[in-house]
C-alpha cells in the first residue's frame, strides 16, 4: 500500500489501517516519478529537423523555426501536459521564448524549473538580455526553485559576460544550465578558433564570442567562467576527455544525457558509463522535437536500454529519477516513497506472471518497450496519459491510496 496525505507519503509497503481514498486494485509496477532534466517545451510544435551531418545547418534551421512559432506558450503547455501524463513529475526547461515556456509549464501544472535562455555574442547584448531575464522572472513571481538562467552555449554568448551570468544566478539563488561539449565543432572553435562555427557566425553577420582563442576545451572554458558547480546543468557532455571527467567530478557538476538527440546526430557513443565511473551525477533529458523524433522521457529510457546494452536498466532508472533530482537540487529530505517524501510516481500495468519477479526482471520489462505508463502521480494526484489532441484542463484526480 502507498498511503498519501496532502501530497506527501505517509507510509509505503504496509496497510495504513483505515482507508481514506480510492484504491487501485489492478497489478501495477510503481516507479519513482521521472525527471526530465533538459527540454525545450516551446519548441514542441517543431518538426524533426534533418541534421545532414552538419550541426551548424541544423542550428540555423532551429532559428528559422523559432521565428515562425505562432504560440510558444500553448506549445509548451501541451507538451508539458503530455509529459506529466506519461510519468514526468519534474522538468528542467530551457525557456527560449521570453517566459512562454514558464507560462506554459505553469498552465499544465507540471513542477520544474524554467531556465531563461540567454544569447548574444556581443557583450552589451548579452548583458541586456541578462537584465531583461531577471526583471521578467521578478514580474512573473518565479522564485529560485522555479526558474534559473541558461547561457545558451560557448559559441553563442559573449565570453566576458559568462562570469556575470554565473554571479547573477548565484546572487539570486538560481540554477544554471548550458549546452556544453555537445559537438567536436564546438570543441574545435574553443581550442583552435576555427572550424564550422566561424563560418556559421559569419553567415549570420555575427562576430566570435571572444577576442582571442581561449585554447580551452568546453568544460574547462565553462569552469574558467565560474559556470561549473552542483547548481549548474552541463547539457549533453558528448565530447569529453579524461581531464573533463576529472573536472566535472571535482566541481560536482551534473551532466544531462539526451539520448534521442545524440542518436539523431549520429554522434560517437555517449560517455554515460565513464561519467558514472568518475563519480559524476548523470541525468536524462529529451531535448526538443527539432532533434528528437520521440521527445518523451519514458520512451527515451526504453530507447537507451535498447541501444546501450552495456547500461543496465537500473542505471537508466537511476539517471531518469534520482539523477535528475540531484541535478536539479530538489529539496533535501526523505528518499522516494519514504514517509514525508513528495508523493510522485509512474504506474505501469504489470502482468500476473511478473508480480513476484526479481527487481532486475521487472526493470527489464518496464523498459522493454512492451508496456506504457497507465497513470502518473503528482504530489498525490493521479493524472492519466493524453494524446496530442488534448487541449483542456490538467484533469487531476485526487488519489490517496494505490496498491503496488
N, C-alpha and C positions, 0 to 999 in steps of 0.2 A: 504493500500500500504506500501511496505517496500522499501525505496529508499536508495541505497548504492553507495558509490563512493570511489574508492581506498581502498577497504576493510573495510570501516567504514560506520556506519549507518548515513545517512543524516536526514531521518525522518521516522516515523512509524505511521501508522494509519491515514494518510492524503495523499491526492493526491498531489505529488510534482509539478504538472503542466506539463511541457514538459517531455515526456517520453524519456529516454536515453538508454533503453536497452530492452531485451526480457521481456515478461510478462507471468507469469504462470496463466492461466485462470481457471484451474480446482480447485474446492474447496479443500483446504488443511488445516490441522491443523499445525501451525508453533510453534515449541517448541525451547527453547534455545539450543545451541549446547551442547552435552553431554560431560562430563568429566570422563574419566576412570582413577581413582586415584591410581590404582595398577594393573599392568600387567607384565607378563614375555613374551615379544614378541619373544625372542629367543627360547622359549620352545613351540611355537605354533604348531610345527610338531610332538610333543609328543602325544602318545595315552593316553587316560584316564587311569591312573594307579590305581589299586584297593587299597583301604585303609585297608581292612580286620580287621578293628578295631585297627590297630597298626600304629600310626603316624610315628614311627621311621623306620619301614619297608618300609613305603611309601617314606620317605626321602632317604633311601638307593637306592630305585628304581629310584628316580629322578636323583641321582648322576650317576647311570649307563646310564640313558637316555642321560644325558649331554655328557658323554664320547663318545657315539655313534653318536652324532649330526654331520651331514655332512656339512651343510652350514647354520649356525645360522643367519647370516646376511640376507640371502634370506628368511628364515623362518620369520624373524622379519619384513621384507619389505612386504611380502604377507599379514601377519596378520594385520600390520598397515594400509595397503591399504583397507583391508576388513573392519576394524573398521571405517576408515574415510568415507566409503561409506554408513555406517549404523548409522551415526549420531554423532560419537565421533569426536570432534573437538580439543580435548586436552587429552594427555595421560601421566601418570607417569609410566614409565617403569623401571623395575629392570634389568639392563644390566649385566647379569652374564657371558657374553662371550667376555670380554675384548674389548668392543667397538662395537661388532657386532650389538647389539641392537640399539645403536646410529646411526650407518651407515644405518641399515635397515629402521629405522623410518625416517631418513632424505630422503632416496630414495623414500619413499612413500609420502613425503611432508606433514606429519602429525605433527602438532605442539605439543610440550610437553617437558618433562624432562626425560632424560635417566640417572638414578642414578646408579653409578658404584658399583656393589656388592663386598663386602669385606668379606673374610673368613679367618680363621686361629686361632686355639685355642692356638697356641704358639705365644707369643708376637712378636718375631722377624719376623715371617711370616706375621702377621697382619700389622706390620709397613712397611714391604717391599711392600705389596700389596697396602697399602695406598699411598705410594710414587709412585708406578707404575701407579696407577689410576690418580693421579694428573698430572703426566707427560703426560699420554695418552690424557687427556682432553685438555691440552695445545697444544699438537700436532694436535688434531682434531679441534682446534679452537672453542671448545664448551664453551660458556660463562656460567655465573652463572644461567641464566634462562633456559638453555638448558640441564644442567647436574648437578647432585648432587652426594652425597655419600650414600651408603646403607650398613652399618654394618649388616650382614645378620640377626642374631638372638643372644639372650643371650647365647645359647649353642654352638655357632659356631665361636665366636670372642673373643679373649683374653680380659678379663676384664680390665687389665691395659692399654690397647690401646684404649678403648672406649672413654675416655676423650680427647685423642689426635685426634681421628677422629672428634669428635664434634668441637674441637677448629679449626682444619684444615678447616672444612666445613664453619664455620663462618668467618674465616680469609679471605677465598676466596669468601664469599658471596653466597655459595652454599647450597641448601636444603639438608635435611636428610630424610631417610626412614629406618624403622627397623621393622621386624616381631616381634611383642610383644604380650604377653598374648594370644598366639594362642591356647595353649592347657594346660590342667591340668598337663600334664607331664613336660612341661616347668616350670610351677609354682613350682612343686614338686622339681625339680632339684635345683632351686634357693633358696627355703626356707629350704629344708632339706638335699640337697646334695646327694639324692639317686633317685631311680626310673628308668624307661626305658632308659632315656638318658645316664645314666652311662654305661650300657651295650652296647648301640649303639656306643658311642665313643670308648669304649674298643675294640669292634669288628673292628673298622676302624683303630686301632692302635693309637688312639689319647688320649691325656690327657684331664682332665677337664679344662675349660677356666679360672678357678680361683684356687688360692691356698687354700683358706678357704671358706667354705659355706657362701654365702652372708647373708642368713637369711632375704632376701627381696623378695617381690613379683615383677614380671617383670616390672610393671610401676615404682615402687619405685627404682628398680635396674637401669633402664634407667635414671631416674631423678638424681640419685647419680653420674652418669657418665656425666651429663650435656647434655644428649641427648633429653630431653623433651623441647618443645617450639613450638611456632606457625610456625616455619620453619621446623618442623620435623613430618613426617607422622608416626603415630602409625598404623601399618598394622595389621588388624584382630581385636585385642581387644576383644577377645571372653570371656576370663576368668577374669572378673573384679569384685571387691567388692566395697563397699561404699567409702573406703579410696582412691581406684584407681580413681573413678569418681571425687572425690574432687580434687585430684592431677592433673588430666588431665585438669579440668576446671581452676585451679589456674595457670597452665603453658600455657594455651591456646593451648594445643596440639590437633590437629585434629586426628580423628580415621577413618580408611577406613574399611568399612564392605564389605566382599567378600561373598555374599550370596550363590553362587553356590558351592564354596569350603566348606563353613560352612555345607551345606546340604550333600555334598559328604562324609564328615567325621561324619555325624550324630551327630553333637555337640548339646548341650543344646541351648535353644533359645538365639539368639544374643541380647545383651543389647542395641539395637538400640535406643529404646524409653527412656531408663534410661539415656543414654548419652545425648540425646536431652533435657531431663528434667533437666539435670545437667548443661546445657549451653555449651556442647561440640560440636564442629563442626563435623558432620558426612558426609563422602563422600562414594562413591561406587567404587568398583573395580571388575575386572573379574578374577584376579589371572592368572593361566595358564591352558593350555589344559590338563596338568597332573592331575589336581584336579577339573576341571570344564568341564562338558560334553558339555556346550554351552558357551564358553568364549566370549560372545558378550554382551555389556553393555545394549543395549535396551532389549534383551531377559532377562538379569539379572533383570532388573527393572520390567518386566512383571511377572517373577517368584516370586520376592519379594512381589509384590502386591497380587499374588495368594496365596502364602504360609503364609503371615502375614497379615490377615485381620485387625489386630489391628493397622497397619501402613497405614495411609491414602495415596492415590495416590499422593496427593500434597506434602507430606513429602518425598516420594520416588523421585519425580521430583526434589525437592529442593536438596536432597542429591546427585543426579546424575548430577546436574548442578552447582548451586550456592555453594553448599557444597564443591564440587571438586575444584572450582575456588579459594575459600577461603583457602582450604587445601594446594593448590599449590602456594598460594600467588601471583596469577596472577595480572597483572597491576591494580593498583587502578585507578578508573575513572568512567565514566558513567555506569549505570546499563544496563543490556542486552536490546537491541533494542532502547536504548536512543541515541539521537544524539551524535556522536563521539565514540560510543562503537564499538568494533570489530564485524563485521557482520558475526556471526556464528549462525547456526540453523539447525534443522532437520525437514523435511516435511513429514507428514503422510496424506494419502488420507482420505478425510472426506465425509461421506455420506450426501446427501442433507438434510435429516431429522434432522441432528445434527448441522447444521450451526448456529442456534440460541440457542443452548443448553447452560445451565449454565456451568461454568468452571469445577465444580466437575464432572459433567456428561461427559464432554469432556475428562478429565484426566482418568476417569474410562474406557472410550472407548479406549483411547490411549494405556493403559497398560493392556488391556483385553486379549491380545494375538490374537485378531481377525484382527489386522492390522499391517503392517510392514512399515518401512521407505521407501519412494519412492525417496528421494534425501536428500543430506546434503549440507549445505552452509558453506564454509570455507573462512573467510575473503572476502566474496562477490563472491566467485567462487563456482559454483554448481558441485557436484560430485555425480554420480549415484552409487547405490549398485553394487557389483560384487560378483560372486560366487568364490569358492575356486580355480578354474582353472585359474583365472586372472594372467597374468604374464607380461602385457605390461606396458606402462607409466601410470601415475595417471589419465589422461583423464579429466582434469578440463574443464568446460565450463564457460566462463565469463558470469556472470548474474548480472545485476544491479538492476532489479526490480522484485519483486514477489508479488502476490496478496494472502493475507492470511486472 
